Amino acid sequence: MALKSRNKVNANFSMSSMTDVVFLLLIFFMVTSTLISPNALKLLLPKSNNQTAANPITSVSIDKHYNFYIETTPTPFSSLERKLQAVLNQHEDPTISLHVDKSVPMEQVVKVMNIAKNNKYKLILATSAK
């Protein structure tokens, strides 16, 4: 007596549910990436063709209202040197990236340059590409 099994296993694989999951993940990452705002100051940097390969440890920014920032933290000029020393004295080759709005007078830039010179820090002036 030959009995045949009524339940046969289907060996095919349906990709439609997998593509749905991929598209849902794509939409999720697109939406969440637009919600993330970078911690950066809006500065109009001077233009230059040259680039440097040095990796700065911290950055100092001066906006058009002559406000000083270490990274994105507002810092009065009177405590700028002390805070830079606290951040940079732990490192072997301290380097500062200086981001200055192009409307800021050179006098403000020289103040930060003097701090870097007095403490033997390397200073990189950040520019935007031409």
C-alpha positions as CSV (number, residue, x, y, z in Angstrom):
1,M,0.0,0.0,0.0
2,A,1.5,3.3,-1.1
3,L,0.6,6.2,1.1
4,K,1.5,9.7,-0.2
5,S,2.2,12.6,2.1
6,R,-0.3,15.4,1.7
7,N,1.9,18.1,3.2
8,K,4.8,18.9,1.0
9,V,7.4,21.4,2.0
10,N,7.8,24.3,-0.5
11,A,11.5,25.0,-1.1
12,N,11.0,28.5,-2.6
13,F,11.9,31.6,-0.7
14,S,9.9,34.8,-1.0
15,M,12.0,38.0,-1.0
16,S,9.1,40.4,-0.8
17,S,9.1,40.6,3.0
18,M,12.9,41.1,3.0
19,T,12.6,44.0,0.6
20,D,9.9,45.6,2.8
21,V,12.2,45.4,5.8
22,V,15.1,46.9,3.9
23,F,13.0,49.8,2.7
24,L,11.6,50.5,6.2
25,L,15.2,50.6,7.5
26,L,16.2,52.9,4.7
27,I,13.4,55.3,5.6
28,F,14.2,55.1,9.3
29,F,17.9,56.0,8.8
30,M,17.0,58.8,6.3
31,V,14.6,60.4,8.8
32,T,16.9,60.1,11.8
33,S,19.9,61.5,10.0
34,T,18.0,64.7,9.2
35,L,17.1,65.1,12.9
36,I,20.8,65.1,14.0
37,S,22.3,68.6,14.0
38,P,26.0,68.9,14.1
39,N,27.6,70.8,17.0
40,A,29.2,73.5,14.8
41,L,29.2,77.3,14.7
42,K,28.1,79.0,11.5
43,L,31.2,81.0,10.4
44,L,32.2,82.4,7.0
45,L,35.8,81.3,6.8
46,P,38.3,82.8,4.4
47,K,39.0,80.9,1.3
48,S,42.3,79.0,0.5
49,N,43.6,76.3,-1.8
50,N,46.0,74.8,0.7
51,Q,45.2,72.0,3.1
52,T,47.1,70.6,6.1
53,A,47.3,67.1,7.3
54,A,47.7,67.9,11.0
55,N,45.1,66.6,13.4
56,P,44.1,69.3,15.9
57,I,43.2,68.3,19.5
58,T,40.8,71.2,20.0
59,S,39.4,74.2,18.1
60,V,39.0,77.8,19.0
61,S,36.3,79.8,17.1
62,I,35.7,83.5,16.9
63,D,32.4,84.7,15.5
64,K,31.5,88.0,13.9
65,H,30.5,89.4,17.3
66,Y,34.0,88.7,18.7
67,N,32.7,85.9,20.9
68,F,35.3,83.2,21.6
69,Y,34.5,79.4,21.7
70,I,36.4,76.3,22.7
71,E,34.8,73.7,20.5
72,T,31.2,74.9,20.9
73,T,31.4,76.2,24.5
74,P,31.3,80.0,24.8
75,T,34.4,81.2,26.7
76,P,35.4,84.7,27.7
77,F,38.8,85.7,26.4
78,S,40.0,86.3,30.0
79,S,39.7,82.5,30.7
80,L,40.6,81.2,27.2
81,E,44.3,80.6,28.0
82,R,43.6,78.8,31.2
83,K,41.0,76.5,29.6
84,L,43.3,75.7,26.7
85,Q,46.0,74.8,29.1
86,A,43.7,72.4,30.9
87,V,42.8,70.7,27.7
88,L,46.2,70.7,25.9
89,N,48.8,70.2,28.6
90,Q,48.0,66.5,28.7
91,H,49.0,66.0,25.1
92,E,52.4,65.5,23.6
93,D,52.0,67.6,20.4
94,P,49.3,70.2,21.2
95,T,47.6,71.6,18.1
96,I,44.7,74.1,17.9
97,S,42.5,74.7,15.0
98,L,41.5,78.3,14.8
99,H,38.1,79.1,13.1
100,V,37.6,82.8,12.5
101,D,34.8,84.5,10.7
102,K,36.2,86.5,7.8
103,S,34.7,89.8,9.2
104,V,36.7,89.6,12.4
105,P,39.6,92.0,12.6
106,M,43.1,90.6,12.7
107,E,43.7,91.9,16.2
108,Q,41.3,89.3,17.6
109,V,43.2,86.5,15.7
110,V,46.6,87.7,17.0
111,K,45.3,87.5,20.5
112,V,44.8,83.7,20.1
113,M,48.0,83.4,18.2
114,N,49.9,85.0,21.1
115,I,48.3,82.5,23.5
116,A,49.5,79.6,21.3
117,K,53.0,81.1,20.9
118,N,53.4,81.7,24.7
119,N,52.4,78.1,25.5
120,K,54.2,76.5,22.5
121,Y,51.1,75.2,20.8
122,K,50.8,74.6,17.1
123,L,48.1,76.6,15.4
124,I,46.2,75.9,12.3
125,L,44.0,78.6,10.7
126,A,40.9,76.9,9.3
127,T,39.8,78.0,5.8
128,S,37.2,76.9,3.3
129,A,38.0,75.6,-0.1
130,K,38.1,78.0,-3.1
